[in-house]
Amino acid sequence: MFKKLDTLILRAFVGPFVATFLISLFVLVMQFFWLYIDDLVGKGLDLGTIFKLIGFVAATCIPLALPLALLLSSIMTFGNLGESFELVAIKSAGIPLTRFMRPLLVVTIILSGVAFIFSNNIIPVVNLKMSKLKYDIITAKPAFDIKEGTFYNKLEGFVIKIGRKDKDNKTIHDVVIFEKNVGLQDNILIAKSGSMLTTPDKKSLLFVLRNGWRYEESGNPGTLNTQFTRTGFKEYQKVLDLSSLKIGDANEEGFKSDPKMLTLRQLTPAIDSLKKGDTIFYLRSKLELSSYGSLGRYQDSTWAKNNTVVKKGVKSLSDLYSDSLNMENGRRLSNSLKQMKSTADILKNDYNSTNENFRKYKIEWHRKFTLSAACILLFLIGAPLGSIIRKGGLGTPLLFAIIFFVVFYLFNTIGEKIAKQGVTSPLEGMWLSSEVLLPIGIFLLVKAQSDAELFSKENFYRIGKFIRKKFGFGKKAPVDEEQPDMDNERE
């Protein structure tokens, strides 16, 4: 009997799960392309590159599509069983809800394990391939990344504006290049037309500009004695370094510093090394800051008691020095304090940067587990919820699935953000959504076992009646009693 029951539930689950998984994956992929549609349209990408990009995006969305598909398909499965009264027949046979949930729970645990393996072993490789694909696009046709009529500032030290580009994505018109110059005005290059291409070694971007002017200011910073030079040209070549875009790396090693591209086995030693960095940082701070307090070692707290000059009114060592010597000592002390403050600021920035990297690595470490745990958690919400609402199809189950998935995604995003900012620990931030939804899942499971009708019209009517009674909504104003007719009384 139980084998037939398990087979029935599995057959009822497989169809909705496959359909909802494909729909969820499609929606998440489309969300990515909606966000980056401006960066992809009109750039002449071939079909092979487009399909490769779609495959990479779809692979990164699978760990997030699995929880959504399990939530929606479990609501649909148990809703269909409840709507066709099969659920009532099963319960009337004395079989509890947790028993006929067992086969789907086993499938969910297997899928959560698949999600973990996918997140740990495949997603880092896919992220690496996506970064390499972006590198290939920028390297092959760098004009793709520079839009018409907008300022492009991704190249360190330069800001570029192109008025118009031809269809070949190499010929450009109305070019303006600002070359940042520390301490003086930025140098400016203006040209009516030109071409843009990468050098054969793919490490530099070459501009061949025609019919333009170059404006340059030279001289010592901080003075008014500067020289302004304007130079006209018919053809001018400008070479820009692409190292800030990681261009020039022949392999993928240059992209592996991002924790999103590391597996659990690679993240663990990296986190341990960052933990040990606190001890190293303490020793480094002690070594660098102690040099500014070299006079402290000569301090003697008992000099005032043993020194006879104190009896003559001398309260400090500065009273024994001349004014010029005190001024010199004060100047040296001030310079030493400024240098000490500058060193302390550098140490502070290094410490904050190390802590930020530590949080990023811990967030990615926890992410490997949170998405897998979300599969089980959302199934524990969807299965009892479907048996409570007893509605099949896509209407009502889709509504409840969207609500709970939005709650999950919202708290997951908020938790990750506050963990990155250091407001809370990565452990608390990344598991925030699970902490919120787990009590809801337990509550729904208890109510489903007792056949409670949480979403019936009668319950909504009772809740509305309680609210009206509690807050006084809908109460009629008291009617004044009729006054006696004075004329009749007089008569």
C-alpha positions in Angstrom: 0.0 0.0 0.0 2.7 2.4 1.0 4.6 1.7 -2.2 1.6 2.6 -4.3 1.0 5.7 -2.2 4.6 6.8 -2.7 4.4 6.1 -6.5 1.2 8.2 -6.7 2.7 11.2 -4.9 5.9 11.0 -6.9 4.0 10.8 -10.2 1.9 13.8 -9.2 5.0 15.7 -8.2 7.3 15.1 -11.2 5.3 16.9 -13.8 4.7 20.2 -11.9 8.3 20.2 -10.7 9.8 20.0 -14.2 7.4 22.6 -15.5 7.9 25.0 -12.6 11.7 24.5 -12.7 11.9 25.5 -16.3 9.6 28.4 -15.8 11.6 29.6 -12.8 14.8 29.2 -14.7 13.5 31.2 -17.7 12.2 34.0 -15.4 15.6 34.3 -13.6 17.5 34.3 -16.9 15.3 36.9 -18.4 15.7 39.0 -15.2 19.5 39.0 -15.9 19.1 40.1 -19.5 16.6 42.8 -18.5 19.3 44.2 -16.2 22.1 44.1 -18.8 20.0 44.6 -21.9 21.7 48.0 -22.6 25.1 46.4 -22.5 24.3 43.6 -25.0 22.0 45.1 -27.6 23.6 46.5 -30.8 27.1 45.1 -30.1 27.2 42.6 -33.0 27.6 39.5 -30.9 27.4 36.3 -32.9 24.9 33.6 -32.0 27.5 31.3 -30.5 28.6 33.9 -28.0 25.0 34.7 -27.2 24.0 31.1 -26.6 27.2 30.6 -24.5 26.3 33.6 -22.4 22.7 32.3 -21.9 24.1 28.9 -20.9 26.4 30.5 -18.3 23.6 32.7 -16.9 21.2 29.7 -16.7 23.8 27.6 -14.9 24.3 30.4 -12.2 20.5 30.6 -11.8 19.9 26.9 -11.1 20.7 26.9 -7.3 18.1 29.8 -7.0 15.5 28.2 -9.4 15.5 24.9 -7.4 14.0 26.3 -4.2 11.4 28.3 -6.1 10.4 25.2 -8.2 10.2 23.0 -5.1 8.0 25.6 -3.3 5.6 26.0 -6.3 5.5 22.4 -7.3 4.9 21.1 -3.7 2.0 23.6 -3.3 0.5 22.5 -6.7 1.0 18.7 -5.9 -0.7 18.8 -2.5 -3.3 21.3 -3.7 -4.3 19.0 -6.6 -4.5 16.1 -4.2 -6.7 18.1 -1.8 -8.9 19.5 -4.6 -9.6 15.9 -5.9 -10.3 14.7 -2.3 -7.4 12.2 -2.6 -5.8 13.8 0.3 -9.0 13.3 2.4 -9.1 9.6 1.4 -5.4 9.1 2.4 -6.0 10.8 5.8 -9.2 8.8 6.4 -7.1 5.7 6.1 -5.1 6.8 9.1 -2.0 7.9 7.2 -0.6 11.1 8.7 0.6 14.0 6.6 4.3 13.5 7.5 4.1 9.9 6.1 2.9 10.7 2.6 5.3 13.7 2.6 8.2 11.3 3.1 8.9 10.4 -0.5 8.9 14.0 -1.6 11.1 14.9 1.4 13.7 12.3 0.3 13.6 13.8 -3.3 14.0 17.3 -1.8 17.0 16.3 0.2 18.6 14.7 -2.9 17.9 17.9 -4.9 19.4 20.0 -2.1 22.5 17.9 -2.3 22.6 18.4 -6.0 22.2 22.2 -5.4 25.1 22.1 -3.0 27.3 20.2 -5.4 26.3 22.5 -8.2 27.0 25.7 -6.1 30.3 24.3 -4.8 31.8 22.8 -7.9 30.1 24.1 -11.0 29.1 27.7 -10.2 32.7 28.9 -9.5 33.8 27.5 -12.8 30.8 29.1 -14.6 31.6 32.5 -13.0 35.1 32.2 -14.1 34.0 31.4 -17.7 31.7 34.4 -17.7 34.4 36.7 -16.6 36.7 35.3 -19.3 33.9 35.7 -21.9 33.5 39.4 -20.9 37.3 39.7 -21.2 37.1 38.2 -24.7 34.4 40.6 -25.8 36.2 43.7 -24.5 39.5 42.5 -26.0 38.1 41.6 -29.4 35.9 44.6 -29.8 36.6 47.2 -27.1 34.2 49.7 -28.7 31.4 47.4 -27.5 31.9 48.6 -23.9 31.8 52.3 -24.8 28.4 53.7 -25.5 27.5 56.6 -27.7 27.0 60.0 -26.0 28.1 58.8 -22.5 31.3 59.2 -20.4 33.2 56.0 -20.1 35.5 56.0 -16.9 36.4 52.3 -16.5 40.0 53.0 -17.8 42.1 54.2 -15.0 43.3 57.8 -15.5 41.0 58.5 -18.5 37.5 59.5 -19.3 36.3 58.9 -22.8 33.2 60.2 -24.7 32.2 59.2 -28.2 29.5 61.0 -30.1 28.8 58.3 -32.7 30.1 54.9 -33.8 29.8 53.2 -37.1 28.4 49.7 -37.6 31.9 48.2 -37.7 32.3 49.3 -34.0 35.8 50.6 -34.8 35.2 53.9 -36.6 34.3 56.7 -34.2 33.2 60.3 -34.5 33.2 63.4 -32.2 35.7 61.9 -29.7 36.7 63.6 -26.4 39.4 62.1 -24.2 40.1 63.6 -20.7 43.5 62.6 -19.3 43.5 63.0 -15.6 46.4 65.1 -14.4 47.1 65.3 -10.6 47.5 68.8 -9.4 46.7 70.6 -12.7 43.8 70.8 -15.1 43.0 67.6 -17.1 44.6 67.3 -20.5 41.9 67.1 -23.3 42.0 65.5 -26.7 39.2 66.5 -29.2 38.9 64.9 -32.6 36.2 64.9 -35.3 36.8 61.3 -36.3 39.1 58.3 -35.8 39.3 54.6 -35.2 39.7 52.4 -32.1 41.3 49.0 -31.9 43.5 46.9 -29.6 47.1 46.3 -30.0 48.3 42.8 -31.2 49.3 41.9 -27.6 45.9 42.9 -26.4 47.3 44.9 -23.5 46.6 48.4 -24.9 43.8 50.3 -26.6 44.9 52.4 -29.6 43.1 55.5 -30.7 44.0 56.9 -34.2 42.4 60.4 -34.1 42.0 62.7 -37.1 41.4 66.4 -37.4 41.4 67.6 -33.8 43.1 69.5 -31.0 45.1 68.7 -27.9 45.0 71.0 -24.9 47.6 70.6 -22.2 48.7 72.5 -19.1 52.2 72.0 -17.8 54.1 73.4 -14.8 54.6 72.9 -11.1 51.5 72.0 -9.1 50.4 74.7 -6.6 51.8 77.6 -8.5 50.5 80.1 -11.0 53.5 79.7 -13.3 52.0 77.2 -15.6 52.1 76.9 -19.4 49.0 76.2 -21.5 49.6 74.5 -24.9 47.1 74.0 -27.7 48.2 71.7 -30.5 46.3 71.0 -33.7 46.7 67.8 -35.6 45.5 66.0 -38.7 46.3 62.5 -37.2 47.2 61.7 -33.7 47.7 58.3 -32.0 46.9 57.8 -28.3 47.6 54.5 -26.5 45.7 53.6 -23.4 46.7 50.9 -20.9 44.0 48.2 -20.4 45.5 46.7 -17.3 42.7 48.1 -15.1 40.3 45.9 -17.1 42.5 42.8 -16.6 43.2 42.8 -20.2 46.3 40.9 -21.3 45.8 37.8 -19.2 46.3 34.9 -21.5 44.5 32.5 -19.1 41.9 32.7 -16.4 44.3 33.0 -13.4 43.8 36.7 -13.2 40.1 36.3 -12.4 40.5 33.8 -9.5 40.9 36.3 -6.8 37.1 36.8 -6.5 35.7 34.5 -3.7 32.7 33.7 -6.0 35.1 31.7 -8.1 36.4 29.5 -5.3 35.1 26.2 -4.1 34.6 25.3 -0.4 37.9 23.5 -0.3 39.6 26.7 -1.6 37.6 29.1 0.6 38.4 27.4 3.9 42.2 27.9 3.9 41.8 31.4 2.6 39.5 32.2 5.5 42.0 30.6 8.0 44.8 32.8 6.6 42.7 35.9 6.9 42.0 35.0 10.6 45.7 34.7 11.2 46.1 38.1 9.7 44.8 39.7 12.9 47.9 38.5 14.8 50.2 39.7 12.0 48.4 43.0 11.9 48.9 43.5 15.6 52.6 42.9 15.4 52.9 45.1 12.4 51.0 47.9 14.1 53.2 47.6 17.2 56.3 47.7 15.1 55.4 50.7 13.0 53.8 52.8 15.7 56.4 52.2 18.4 59.1 54.0 16.5 57.1 57.3 17.0 57.2 56.9 20.8 61.0 56.4 21.2 61.2 59.0 24.0 58.7 57.1 26.2 61.3 54.5 27.2 63.3 57.3 28.9 60.4 58.5 31.0 61.0 58.3 34.8 57.9 58.8 37.0 60.1 59.4 40.1 62.2 62.2 38.7 60.0 64.9 40.4 60.5 63.3 43.8 64.3 62.9 43.6 65.1 66.1 41.7 66.0 69.1 43.8 65.0 71.6 41.2 61.4 70.8 41.9 61.8 72.7 45.1 62.6 75.8 43.2 59.3 75.8 41.3 60.1 73.7 38.3 57.1 71.6 37.4 58.1 70.0 34.1 61.2 69.5 32.0 60.1 72.2 29.6 60.7 74.8 32.3 64.4 73.9 32.2 64.7 74.7 28.4 64.8 78.0 26.6 61.8 79.2 24.5 63.5 78.5 21.2 64.4 74.9 22.3 60.8 74.4 23.4 59.5 75.6 20.0 61.8 73.3 18.2 60.8 70.4 20.4 57.1 71.3 19.8 57.6 71.4 16.0 59.3 68.0 16.1 56.6 66.6 18.3 53.9 67.9 16.0 55.6 66.4 12.9 56.0 63.1 14.7 52.3 63.1 15.7 51.3 63.9 12.1 53.4 61.0 10.8 52.0 58.8 13.5 48.4 59.7 12.5 49.2 59.1 8.9 50.6 55.6 9.7 47.6 54.9 11.9 45.2 55.8 9.1 47.1 53.5 6.7 46.9 50.7 9.2 43.2 51.4 9.7 42.5 51.2 6.0 44.4 48.0 5.7 42.6 46.5 8.6 39.2 47.5 7.2 40.1 46.1 3.8 41.2 42.8 5.4 38.0 42.6 7.4 35.9 43.3 4.3 37.7 40.6 2.4 37.2 38.2 5.4 33.4 39.0 5.3 33.2 38.4 1.6 34.9 35.0 1.9 32.7 34.0 4.8 29.6 35.1 2.9 30.5 32.9 -0.1 31.3 30.0 2.3 27.8 30.2 3.9 26.2 30.7 0.5 27.2 27.1 -0.5 24.9 25.9 2.3 22.1 28.5 2.5 20.7 27.8 -1.0 20.7 24.0 -0.3 19.0 24.5 3.0 16.4 26.8 1.2 15.3 23.8 -0.9 14.3 21.8 2.2 12.9 24.9 4.0 10.6 26.0 1.2 9.4 22.5 0.6 8.4 22.3 4.3 6.4 25.4 3.7 4.9 24.4 0.3 3.7 20.9 1.2 1.6 21.7 4.2 0.4 25.0 2.6 -0.9 23.0 -0.4 -2.8 20.6 1.8 -4.3 23.6 3.6 -5.5 25.6 0.7 -6.5 22.5 -1.4 -6.4 24.4 -4.7 -4.6 23.0 -7.8 -3.5 24.6 -11.0 -1.3 27.7 -11.3 -3.5 30.5 -9.9 -3.7 30.2 -6.1 -0.5 28.1 -5.7 1.5 30.7 -7.8 0.2 33.5 -5.7 1.3 31.9 -2.4 4.6 30.7 -4.0 5.4 34.3 -5.1 4.6 35.7 -1.6 6.9 33.2 0.2 9.7 33.4 -2.3 9.7 37.2 -2.2 9.9 37.0 1.6 12.8 34.5 1.3 14.6 36.5 -1.4 14.1 39.8 0.4 15.5 38.6 3.8 18.3 36.8 2.0 19.3 40.0 0.2 19.0 42.1 3.3 21.0 39.6 5.4 23.8 39.5 2.8 23.9 43.3 2.6 24.2 43.9 6.3 26.8 41.1 6.6 28.9 42.8 3.9 28.6 46.1 5.8 29.7 44.5 9.0 26.4 45.3 10.8 26.1 41.6 11.7 28.2 38.5 11.3 28.2 36.6 8.0 26.6 33.6 9.9 23.6 35.6 11.1 23.2 37.6 7.9 23.3 34.7 5.4 20.9 32.6 7.6 18.5 35.4 8.3 15.9 34.2 5.7 16.1 30.7 7.2 15.5 32.0 10.7 12.5 33.9 9.5 10.8 31.1 7.4 11.6 28.1 9.6 9.0 29.0 12.3 6.5 29.7 9.5 7.1 26.2 8.1 6.7 24.5 11.5 3.5 26.4 12.1 2.0 25.4 8.7 3.1 21.8 9.3 1.3 21.7 12.7 -1.8 23.3 11.3 -1.9 21.0 8.2 -1.6 17.9 10.5 -4.7 19.0 12.4 -6.6 19.8 9.2 -6.9 23.5 10.1 -8.5 25.8 7.5 -6.4 28.9 7.8 -7.5 30.4 4.5 -11.2 29.7 4.6 -13.8 32.5 4.2 -15.1 31.9 7.7 -11.7 32.5 9.2 -11.3 35.8 7.2 -14.8 36.8 8.4 -13.9 36.1 12.0 -10.6 38.0 11.7 -12.4 41.0 10.2 -15.1 40.9 12.9 -12.4 40.8 15.6 -10.6 43.8 14.1 -13.9 45.8 13.8 -14.8 45.0 17.4 -11.3 45.7 18.7 -10.7 49.1 16.9 -14.3 50.2 16.6 -14.6 50.0 12.8 -18.1 50.1 11.3 -19.9 51.1 14.5 -23.0 53.1 14.1 -23.2 56.5 15.8 -25.7 56.6 18.7 -29.1 58.0 17.7 -30.4 60.8 19.9 -33.7 60.1 21.6 -36.7 62.0 20.2 -37.6 65.2 22.0 -41.1 65.4 23.2 -43.4 67.6 21.2 -43.8 70.8 23.3 -46.8 72.0 21.3 -48.8 68.9 22.1 -47.9 69.2 25.8 -49.1 72.8 25.8 -52.4 71.8 24.3 
